[in-house]
Amino acid sequence: MQTIFIMVKCDLGKAYVVANKAIEMVENVSEVYSISGKYDLMMKCYLSEDMDIGHFVNEQIQTLPHIKDTFTMITFKAFA
């Protein structure tokens, strides 16, 4: 299992709409956080090892309504 975080910039006033749609429509989205700064949301996603990250972001996240921009961070190791 691979974990990625996607920072999302939304159309003005649409962050809650995007967050709800991501949770409802994209199975791999585990959690969505509202954040401060350049981006409006941070999505935590779990992907199978054979899933292509680029295709996932391009086809399942960036196609959601009201998304203007994304920035994807790929993780290597979780420390507990």
N, C-alpha and C positions, 0 to 999 in steps of 0.2 A: 504494500500500500504506500503510495506517495502522497504527501501533504503539500498543498500549495496555498498561498495567500494571494488574493487578488484585490488590489486597491481599485475602487471604482469612483469615477467622477460622473455625477448625474446632472440631468437638466435641473434648473432651479426649481425648488419646491417638490421634487419627485423622489427624493432619497427613500422615503418610507414605502412608496409604491414599488420602487426597484427592489428593495429589501424583501418585501412580501412576495413579489413575483419570483425572485431567485429561490427562496425557501420552498414555495409551492411547486415551481416548474422544473427545477434542476436537482435531480436526485443526489448528485455528488456534493452539493453545497450543504455543509454541516451547520455552520453558524454565520450570521451576518452581524457586524458591529457598526454602529454609527461612530465616526471618528472626526477629529478636527484636523485642519490643515488643508493641503492642496486637494485631497480626495475626500469624498463624502462617506464612503462605506469601505469596510474590509470584509471580504468573504473568505472563510476557511473551507477548503475543499479537500476531500479525500478521493484519490483516483487509484484505480488498479494499476499495477506495474506495467501492464501492456497498453494502457490508455495514453494516447498522444496528447501532451499538455497543450500544444499549439492549437490542435483541432478542437479540443474541449473549450478553450478560452474563446476562440474565434466563432465557433458554431453554437455554443450553449450559453455563454455569458454575454459576449458583445452583441448578440442579436436580441437581447432582452430590451423592451421599450425603455426609452429615456436614459440610456447609458451613452455618455459622451466620450469617455476615455477610460482605459484600464492600465494598470501596472502590475505585473505578475512577479511574485517572489517564489522561488523554488526552494524547498527546505532539504536539508541533508540528514540531520540527526536531531532527535528530541532528547533533551536531558530532563530527568525527573529528580 
